[in-house]
Amino acid sequence: MSDHVEIVRDGARLEIHLNRPDKKNALTGAMYAAVAEGLASAEREPGVLAVILAGRGQAFCAGNDLADFMANPPSGDDSPVARFLRAISTATKAVVAAVQGPAVGVGATMLLHCDHVVASEEASLQFPFARLALVPEAASSLLLPRVVGPLAAAELMLTGDPLPAAEAKRLGLVSRVVPSGEALAGARAFAARLEGLPPEALRETKRLLRATSQDVATRMAEENALFRRQLGSAEFAEAARAFLEKRKPVFAR
């Protein structure tokens, strides 16, 4: 488990808070493991109807902690990253995200597995994989085009440019945009609307709405293999060095 993840049960909801605000909630392997366990615990609790994902401080999640990721790259299907991706993509309980500030990389792709996304007006989504000499993950290469269309998905993935909250809502990546500081309250309000509803009907409705799990699993496996390959590439080595040295990368032509 991780000191940088808080898991709180409150009635019919379980809240998972990324608590590393000084690093914009960038995820380490220990954090992935803790979030995966939080999602698993929600599955084990029949009284939990919704899981809320949120971040402390001014950011939702800045993606992977690059130094930790390079020191402990995902090595297989039982890595903390893989366990997290399986947990969020197969969750049977409603998953609600409260997004304030930036949601970058996996911080953005995990939203594609959520059932409701509340974003504050200053929030933004960013898919910077190509910039980092990597490829999409979390089945985002499959799910993002389904949500926003192939042309918008290509622009977001190929450029890695930030997407403001209002535009993310227009494209269908965000359910609601709320004033600054109100994302968590909005997520809790949505979770409260589920209280008292029949749990089995909620689970089956979610299953029907997301009846593409096998496609997701297949695409996720393909992405993971490519991701691991790119982690060992000269391109990624240069991208990582440039990121840590705060300079523009220079890639071989």
N, C-alpha and C positions, 0 to 999 in steps of 0.2 A: 504494500500500500504506500501512499505518498502523503507527505505533510502538505502538499500543494493541491490537494483535492478534498473538499468538504462534502460529505454526504449526510443529508438531513431528511428525516421522515416527518411529514406533517400531514396527518390524516390520510386522505386517499392519494396524496402525491408524495413522491420522493424527489428531492432536489439534489442535483450534483453541481457543485460550484468549483470551477477552476480557480485556484487561489494562489496565483503567482503574478500579482499585478505589476511587480517591478520588471518582469520579463514579458509583459503583455499576454500572460497566460500561455506562453509557448510550451508545448507539450514535451515532456521527457518520457522515457520508457516506463518509469515508475508511475507517472500520471496516467498514461494509457492503461496500465494494469489496474489502477484504482478506479478509473471510470468504467472499464469493462466489468469489474466486480460490482460496482454500483448498479449498472444496468442488469446484471445477473441477479442481484438481490431483489430488484423490482419484479423480475419474472417469478421469483420464488414466493413473493408475498401476494396472496390473493386480494388483500385489501388495497393494494396500490393500483390506481387506475391510470395515473399519468406520471411521467418522469420529466422534470424540468432540467434543462442544461443551461447553465449560465456561467458568466465569468466575473470575478471580482475586479474592481478598478475600472479603468477607462477603455479596456479592450475586451472583446469576447474571447478570441483566441488568435494568436499570431502564427499559428501553424506549428511545425516541429521546431524544437530547440535544436538548431543545426549542429552545435558542438556535441550535444548528447547523442544526436542521431548518427553523426559520423563515428563516434566512439562505440556506439552500440547499434549498428544497422540491423533492421529486421532480417532475421535469418531463416524464417520458416513459418509454418502455419500455426505454431504455438507461441510466436513472439507476442509481446504486449500489444503491438500495433494490430497484428492479425486478430487477436482476441477482441480488441475494441471494435474493429470493423465488422466482425461477425456479430457481435452483441448488438450494435446499433442497427445493422441491416436486417436482423431477424427479430428485433424486439416486437413482442405482441402487445405491449402496453403503449398507450399514446405517448409519443415523445415530443415535447414542446421546447423550443429554444427561445431564450431571451438574449437578444444580440444587441450589445451596446459597443460602439466603436468598431474597430477593424475585426473582420473575420477573414483570415488569410489561409490559403492552402487547405489543409484538412479542417481548419476552422470554418471554411466555407463549404467544403464538400460534405461534411457531416450533416449540414442542413438539408441536403437532398434526401436524407433518411428520416427527417423529422416530419411530423404530422401537422405542426403549426409553428410558424416562425414569427415572433414579434421582434421588430427592430426599432431602435431609437432613431430619430431623424438624422443623427450624425454618423450612424453605422455605415459600413461599406463592406462589400464582399470582393475577394480577390483570389484569382486562380493562377499563381505565378510559376507553375511547374516548368513550362518551357524556358522561362527566364533563368531558372536554376538548373537547366540541363537535365530535367527530370520529366516524367510523364504523369498524367492524371492518375488518381487513386480513388478508392472508395466507390468504384463503379461510376465515377462521375463522367467518364467518357461515354457512358451509356445513358445515364440519367439526365445530365444537363441538356443534351440536345432534345430529349423528350419533353423537358419542361419549357425551354426557351426557344426551341427550334435550332436547326443545324447551323444556320448562318450566325445567329447571335452567340451560340456556343463556341463556334470557331473564333469569333472575335475575342471573347472572354478568355479562352484557353490559349490562343496563339500570342496575344499581346500581353496578357497578365495584368491589364490595367484595372484599377479599382472600379467597382460598380456602386454608385451611391444607393442608399436605402430606397429612395423614391423610385429609382429606375429598377431596382431589384423587385420591388412590389409590382411594377407594371409588367415585368417579364414573368411573374409568377413564382419567384424564388422566396418571397417574403409575403406573409399573410396580412400583417398589419404594420404600419409605421406609426410610432407614438412619440410624444415629446421626449426630449433628453431626460434620462433618469427614470423613465417609466417602463422600460422593457420588461423588467422582472415582474412588476405589478401586472402588466398586461398578460404575461405568460401564466401567472398565478390565477388571474381572472378566467382565462380560458380553461385551465385545469379544473377550476371550481365548477364550471358549467357541466363537467362530466360526472361530478359527484351525484350519486343517487341513480345514475343510469345503469342498466343491466350490464355487468362486466363481460359476460360471454358474448352478448350482441356487439359490444364495442370491439372485442378482439376479432370476431369474425368479420365485422365490417372493415376493420383495418386490413385483415388478411386479404379480403376481396379487392380492396383498393390497391393493394401492393402485390398482386398475384403475379409478379415477375421475378420472384426471389431466385429462381434457378438461373435466369438470365443474369441477374445481378451477381450471383456467386461465380458463374463462369467468367464474366467480364472482370470481376475483382481478381480472380486467379491470374488471368492474362496480364492485367495491369501490374500486379505484384511482381510477376516474373520480369517484366520490362523495367519496373522501378528498381529492382535489385540489380539488374544489369547496368542501368544508368548510374547507380551508386558507385559502381566500380570503374566508371569511364573517366577518361581524361577531361571531358567536358565538365562533369560534375566536380571533379577536383579543382578545376579553375574557378567554377562558379562559387564553390564553398570558400576557397581562399579569398576571392574578391569580396564576398559578403563579409567575412570576418575582418578583412583589412579595410573595409569601407571604401572600395574602389570599384570602377566599372570593369567587368570581366573582359578578357580578350580571348576569343575562341579561335582555334586553328581553322582555317578555311579548307 
